[in-house]
């Protein structure tokens, strides 16, 4: 049975002296991004040419790929390559350090159909071919290799006769050209929108990073300032959040709420509610970073955090307010008013315009307001006014809906 085989490399160095494959983009190595693309194209075997097969970078990707039941091979040269590729296999070749948008190759190399043999090319006057002619090799007078190719497995057989120190990727490209593999231009939109980038320097990575942020981290409405600030922080410090950042923020949020409940229970209601507001903001950080991590790669480490962070934050906010509003001999009132306020705000934030939803969903903002009211001894009044506001919002929506019908 024919296999899809990905051929990657981790030998070339960026301008800072480190391997291109080691460079970080949105908290993840360039090699990890390339493996993502290979997995998206459903490659069953991934081969990486490298100088240090036992390096932490290579071992991490080997464990990741093998954990999915696939095979990963780290090779020092191309001599072993011929034993891993059969004539009827398809070889997906990607230039060392090239970062390609996850959706860029779906039409030509889609996972739902057989890989189509193709050599992608760019014009000779493109900045990539002009700046890196040794990487984006010249194909003819007007064209250079674009950094990606799908070649028939039979091309690998010719490598047996080549010198041990020869560049396997360059040799395969030449063999593919001699075999008259179809050539196709890289879509200009990909080249112009930072979706086809070589990890050669910090500027290139920054451009691609900004493009990822814009595509996968939406700008919330300023009606909910807590979510806006959280999204801005994640956007500016993405590298710190895309590992276990969302889980750490979620743990901090839960810890903050627990301490807040204790403070509220021993008579320090304003401080407790203020700390709960900080906990709700940490939950917003966890939610924003989790959504970004899901958006940038289907193969990045994921968690079920986003499924429970919002409802848990709402319940913990309600619990802290119940404790802070507690009055001996008035249990029903003490418990029902915070529950009514938080419940109505949750309903108000589930529908309506984007600014309206943003405001009613912003637990951090609500708790900050209630902390201020508690400081002046007006917590219960603030909860009642807040409840009436949410109820009015819901009634107006029902009225407008009926008017439209």
C-alpha positions as CSV (number, residue, x, y, z in Angstrom):
1,X,0.0,0.0,0.0
2,X,1.4,3.4,-1.0
3,X,2.3,5.8,1.8
4,X,2.4,9.5,2.1
5,X,5.9,10.4,3.3
6,X,7.0,13.8,4.5
7,X,10.6,14.8,4.1
8,X,11.7,17.6,6.4
9,X,15.1,19.1,7.3
10,X,16.7,20.6,10.4
11,X,20.2,21.5,9.2
12,X,20.1,25.2,8.0
13,X,20.7,28.1,10.4
14,X,19.0,31.4,10.7
15,X,20.7,34.8,10.9
16,X,21.0,34.5,14.7
17,X,23.1,31.3,14.4
18,X,20.4,28.9,15.6
19,X,18.8,26.2,13.5
20,X,15.8,27.5,11.5
21,X,13.9,24.5,12.7
22,X,14.4,25.6,16.3
23,X,13.1,29.1,15.8
24,X,9.9,29.9,17.7
25,X,6.7,31.0,16.2
26,X,3.8,31.6,18.6
27,X,5.5,29.5,21.2
28,X,6.2,26.5,19.0
29,X,9.3,25.5,17.0
30,X,9.3,25.8,13.2
31,X,9.8,22.1,12.9
32,X,6.7,21.5,15.0
33,X,4.7,23.7,12.6
34,X,6.1,21.7,9.6
35,X,5.1,18.4,11.3
36,X,1.6,20.0,11.8
37,X,1.3,20.4,8.0
38,X,2.5,16.9,7.3
39,X,-0.1,15.5,9.7
40,X,-2.8,17.7,8.1
41,X,-1.8,16.1,4.8
42,X,-2.2,12.7,6.5
43,X,1.5,11.6,6.0
44,X,2.0,8.3,7.6
45,X,5.8,8.5,7.8
46,X,7.8,11.6,8.6
47,X,11.5,11.7,7.7
48,X,13.7,14.5,9.1
49,X,17.2,15.1,7.8
50,X,19.3,16.5,10.7
51,X,22.8,16.7,12.1
52,X,21.8,15.7,15.7
53,X,19.1,12.9,15.7
54,X,19.2,12.7,19.5
55,X,18.6,16.4,20.0
56,X,15.7,17.5,22.2
57,X,14.0,19.2,19.2
58,X,14.0,15.9,17.2
59,X,13.1,13.6,20.1
60,X,10.1,15.7,21.0
61,X,8.7,15.5,17.5
62,X,9.5,11.8,17.2
63,X,7.5,11.1,20.4
64,X,4.7,13.2,19.2
65,X,4.4,11.5,15.8
66,X,4.8,8.0,17.2
67,X,2.2,8.7,19.9
68,X,-0.3,9.0,17.0
69,X,0.7,5.6,15.7
70,X,2.8,6.9,12.8
71,X,6.5,6.5,12.1
72,X,9.2,9.1,12.5
73,X,12.8,8.7,11.2
74,X,15.7,11.1,12.0
75,X,18.5,10.6,9.4
76,X,21.9,12.2,9.1
77,X,22.1,11.7,5.3
78,X,20.1,10.5,2.3
79,X,21.6,7.0,2.1
80,X,19.1,5.6,4.5
81,X,16.2,7.4,2.7
82,X,16.1,5.0,-0.2
83,X,15.2,2.1,2.2
84,X,12.2,4.0,3.6
85,X,10.6,5.1,0.3
86,X,9.0,2.8,-2.3
87,X,8.4,3.6,-5.9
88,X,4.6,4.0,-5.4
89,X,4.8,6.3,-2.4
90,X,4.3,10.0,-2.5
91,X,7.0,12.3,-1.0
92,X,5.9,15.6,0.4
93,X,9.1,17.8,0.5
94,X,9.3,21.0,2.5
95,X,12.2,23.4,2.6
96,X,14.1,23.7,5.8
97,X,12.6,26.5,7.9
98,X,9.7,27.2,5.5
99,X,6.4,28.1,7.3
100,X,3.4,27.5,5.1
101,X,-0.2,28.3,6.1
102,X,-2.1,25.2,7.3
103,X,-4.8,25.7,4.6
104,X,-2.5,26.7,1.8
105,X,-2.1,23.3,0.2
106,X,-5.6,21.9,0.6
107,X,-6.6,22.3,-3.0
108,X,-3.4,20.7,-4.4
109,X,-2.4,18.4,-1.7
110,X,-5.6,17.8,0.1
111,X,-5.9,15.1,2.7
112,X,-9.1,13.7,1.2
113,X,-7.6,12.8,-2.1
114,X,-4.3,11.3,-3.4
115,X,-1.4,13.7,-3.3
116,X,-0.9,15.2,-6.7
117,X,2.7,15.3,-7.9
118,X,3.6,19.0,-8.1
119,X,6.6,21.3,-7.8
120,X,5.7,24.7,-6.5
121,X,7.6,27.6,-7.9
122,X,8.0,31.4,-7.5
123,X,9.3,34.1,-9.8
124,X,12.9,34.9,-10.1
125,X,12.3,38.5,-8.9
126,X,10.4,37.5,-5.8
127,X,12.1,38.7,-2.5
128,X,12.5,35.1,-1.3
129,X,14.3,33.8,-4.4
130,X,16.4,37.0,-4.6
131,X,17.5,36.9,-0.9
132,X,17.9,33.1,-0.6
133,X,18.8,31.7,-4.0
134,X,20.6,28.7,-2.4
135,X,17.3,27.7,-0.7
136,X,14.8,28.7,-3.4
137,X,16.8,27.1,-6.2
138,X,16.6,28.3,-9.8
139,X,14.5,26.0,-11.9
140,X,14.7,27.9,-15.2
141,X,15.4,31.4,-16.5
142,X,12.2,32.9,-14.9
143,X,11.4,30.6,-12.0
144,X,12.8,29.4,-8.7
145,X,11.6,26.5,-6.5
146,X,8.9,27.7,-4.1
147,X,10.0,25.5,-1.2
148,X,7.4,22.8,-1.4
149,X,7.0,19.8,-3.7
150,X,5.2,16.5,-4.0
151,X,7.3,13.9,-5.8
152,X,6.8,10.3,-6.8
153,X,8.6,7.8,-4.6
154,X,10.6,6.5,-7.6
155,X,12.6,9.7,-7.5
156,X,14.3,8.5,-4.2
157,X,15.7,5.4,-5.9
158,X,18.2,7.5,-7.8
159,X,19.7,8.8,-4.6
160,X,21.6,5.5,-4.1
161,X,24.2,6.6,-6.7
162,X,24.7,10.1,-5.2
163,X,27.6,11.1,-2.8
164,X,26.9,10.8,0.9
165,X,27.4,14.5,1.6
166,X,25.0,15.6,-1.2
167,X,21.9,17.7,-0.4
168,X,19.0,15.2,-0.6
169,X,16.3,17.8,-1.0
170,X,18.2,19.5,-3.9
171,X,18.9,16.2,-5.6
172,X,15.2,15.1,-5.3
173,X,14.1,18.4,-6.8
174,X,16.4,18.0,-9.8
175,X,15.3,14.4,-10.3
176,X,11.7,15.5,-10.1
177,X,12.3,18.2,-12.7
178,X,14.0,15.6,-15.0
179,X,11.0,13.4,-14.5
180,X,8.8,16.3,-15.7
181,X,6.7,16.6,-12.6
182,X,4.0,19.2,-13.0
183,X,5.0,22.7,-11.9
184,X,2.7,25.2,-10.4
185,X,3.0,28.8,-9.1
186,X,2.6,29.5,-5.4
187,X,-0.6,31.6,-5.2
188,X,0.3,35.3,-5.0
189,X,-2.1,35.8,-2.1
190,X,-0.1,33.4,0.1
191,X,3.2,35.2,-0.7
192,X,1.7,38.6,0.0
193,X,-0.1,37.8,3.2
194,X,2.7,36.3,5.2
195,X,1.4,32.8,4.7
196,X,4.6,31.5,3.0
197,X,7.5,32.6,5.1
198,X,11.1,31.4,5.6
199,X,12.2,31.4,9.3
200,X,15.5,33.1,8.4
201,X,15.3,36.1,10.9
202,X,13.2,37.6,13.7
203,X,11.4,39.9,11.3
204,X,10.0,37.1,9.2
205,X,8.8,35.3,12.2
206,X,7.2,38.4,13.7
207,X,5.3,39.0,10.5
208,X,4.0,35.5,10.4
209,X,3.2,35.7,14.1
210,X,1.1,38.9,13.6
211,X,-0.8,37.2,10.8
212,X,-1.6,34.3,13.0
213,X,-2.8,36.6,15.8
214,X,-5.0,38.5,13.5
215,X,-6.5,35.4,12.0
216,X,-7.2,33.5,15.2
217,X,-7.6,36.0,18.0
218,X,-10.7,38.2,17.4
219,X,-11.0,41.6,18.9
220,X,-13.8,41.6,21.5
221,X,-16.1,44.6,21.9
222,X,-14.9,47.3,24.3
223,X,-18.3,47.0,26.1
224,X,-16.5,44.0,27.9
225,X,-13.2,45.6,28.8
226,X,-12.0,42.5,30.8
227,X,-12.1,40.3,27.6
228,X,-10.5,43.1,25.5
229,X,-7.6,43.5,27.9
230,X,-7.1,39.7,28.3
231,X,-7.1,39.3,24.5
232,X,-4.5,42.2,24.1
233,X,-2.2,40.6,26.7
234,X,-2.4,37.2,25.0
235,X,-1.8,38.9,21.6
236,X,1.4,40.6,22.8
237,X,2.8,37.7,24.8
238,X,1.6,34.7,22.8
239,X,4.8,32.7,23.2
240,X,4.1,32.5,27.0
241,X,0.5,31.3,26.6
242,X,0.6,28.6,23.9
243,X,2.3,26.0,26.0
244,X,0.5,25.4,29.3
245,X,-0.3,29.1,29.8
246,X,-4.1,28.6,29.6
247,X,-4.1,25.8,32.2
248,X,-1.9,27.9,34.5
249,X,-4.2,30.9,34.2
250,X,-7.3,28.6,34.8
251,X,-5.6,27.2,38.0
252,X,-4.8,30.7,39.1
253,X,-8.5,31.7,38.5
254,X,-9.8,28.9,40.6
255,X,-7.3,29.6,43.4
256,X,-8.3,33.2,43.3
257,X,-12.0,32.4,43.7
258,X,-11.3,30.0,46.6
259,X,-9.3,32.6,48.5
260,X,-12.0,35.2,47.6
261,X,-14.7,33.0,49.2
262,X,-12.6,32.6,52.4
263,X,-12.1,36.4,52.6
264,X,-15.8,37.1,52.0
265,X,-16.7,34.4,54.6
266,X,-14.6,36.0,57.4
267,X,-16.0,39.5,56.9
268,X,-13.8,41.0,54.2
269,X,-16.4,41.2,51.5
270,X,-14.9,44.1,49.5
271,X,-11.5,42.4,49.4
272,X,-13.0,39.0,48.6
273,X,-15.1,40.3,45.7
274,X,-12.1,42.3,44.4
275,X,-10.0,39.1,44.4
276,X,-12.8,37.3,42.7
277,X,-12.7,39.9,39.9
278,X,-9.0,39.2,39.5
279,X,-9.8,35.5,39.3
280,X,-12.4,36.2,36.6
281,X,-9.8,38.1,34.7
282,X,-7.4,35.2,34.9
283,X,-10.2,33.0,33.5
284,X,-10.5,35.4,30.6
285,X,-6.8,35.0,29.9
286,X,-7.2,31.2,30.0
287,X,-10.1,31.4,27.6
288,X,-8.3,33.7,25.1
289,X,-5.1,31.7,25.1
290,X,-7.0,28.5,24.7
291,X,-9.0,29.8,21.7
292,X,-5.8,31.0,20.1
293,X,-4.1,27.7,20.7
294,X,-7.0,25.8,19.1
295,X,-7.1,28.3,16.2
296,X,-3.5,28.2,15.1
297,X,-3.2,24.4,14.9
298,X,-5.5,21.4,14.9
299,X,-2.5,19.4,16.0
300,X,-1.3,21.6,18.9
301,X,-1.8,20.3,22.4
302,X,-5.5,20.9,23.2
303,X,-7.5,20.7,26.4
304,X,-11.2,20.8,27.3
305,X,-10.6,24.0,29.2
306,X,-12.8,26.2,27.0
307,X,-15.8,23.9,27.5
308,X,-16.0,24.6,31.2
309,X,-14.1,27.8,32.0
310,X,-17.0,30.2,31.3
311,X,-19.7,28.3,33.3
312,X,-17.4,27.5,36.2
313,X,-16.4,31.2,36.4
314,X,-20.0,32.2,36.5
315,X,-20.8,29.7,39.2
316,X,-17.8,30.7,41.3
317,X,-18.7,34.4,40.9
318,X,-22.2,33.6,42.1
319,X,-20.8,31.6,45.1
320,X,-18.5,34.4,46.2
321,X,-21.3,37.0,46.0
322,X,-23.7,34.7,48.0
323,X,-21.1,34.4,50.8
324,X,-20.4,38.2,50.7
325,X,-24.1,39.0,50.8
326,X,-24.9,36.6,53.6
327,X,-27.0,37.9,56.5
328,X,-28.0,35.8,59.5
329,X,-31.8,35.3,59.6
330,X,-32.2,36.3,55.9
331,X,-30.8,33.2,54.1
332,X,-33.4,33.3,51.3
333,X,-32.7,36.9,50.4
334,X,-28.9,36.5,50.9
335,X,-28.7,33.6,48.5
336,X,-31.4,34.5,45.9
337,X,-30.3,38.1,45.0
338,X,-26.8,37.1,43.9
339,X,-28.2,34.1,42.1
340,X,-30.7,36.3,40.3
341,X,-28.1,38.9,39.3
342,X,-25.6,36.4,37.9
343,X,-28.3,34.2,36.3
344,X,-30.0,37.1,34.5
345,X,-26.6,38.5,33.3
346,X,-25.7,35.0,32.0
347,X,-29.0,34.9,30.0
348,X,-28.5,38.5,28.8
349,X,-25.1,37.6,27.5
350,X,-26.2,34.6,25.5
351,X,-28.0,36.6,22.8
352,X,-28.2,40.1,21.4
353,X,-25.7,42.4,19.8
354,X,-22.0,41.9,20.1
355,X,-21.5,44.9,22.5
356,X,-24.4,43.7,24.7
357,X,-23.1,40.2,24.9
358,X,-19.6,41.4,25.7
359,X,-20.9,43.5,28.6
360,X,-23.1,40.9,30.2
361,X,-20.5,38.2,29.9
362,X,-17.7,40.2,31.5
363,X,-17.6,38.7,35.0
364,X,-14.4,40.5,35.9
365,X,-16.1,43.9,35.3
366,X,-19.2,42.9,37.2
367,X,-17.3,41.8,40.2
368,X,-15.2,44.9,40.2
369,X,-18.4,47.0,40.3
370,X,-19.8,44.8,43.1
371,X,-16.5,45.1,45.1
372,X,-16.8,48.9,45.0
373,X,-20.4,48.7,46.1
374,X,-19.5,46.4,48.9
375,X,-16.8,48.8,50.1
376,X,-19.5,51.4,50.6
377,X,-22.0,48.9,52.1
378,X,-24.2,48.9,49.1
379,X,-23.6,45.4,47.7
380,X,-27.2,44.2,47.9
381,X,-28.5,47.4,46.3
382,X,-26.0,47.1,43.5
383,X,-27.0,43.4,42.9
384,X,-30.7,44.5,42.7
385,X,-30.0,47.3,40.3
386,X,-27.8,45.0,38.2
387,X,-30.6,42.4,38.1
388,X,-33.2,44.9,37.0
389,X,-30.8,46.1,34.3
390,X,-30.3,42.5,33.0
391,X,-34.1,41.8,33.2
392,X,-34.9,45.0,31.3
393,X,-32.4,44.1,28.6
394,X,-34.1,40.7,28.2
395,X,-37.6,42.2,28.1
396,X,-36.6,44.7,25.4
397,X,-35.2,41.9,23.3
398,X,-38.4,40.0,23.5
399,X,-40.4,43.1,22.6
400,X,-38.2,43.8,19.6
401,X,-38.4,40.2,18.4
402,X,-42.2,40.4,18.5
403,X,-42.2,43.7,16.7
404,X,-40.1,42.2,13.9
405,X,-42.4,39.2,13.6
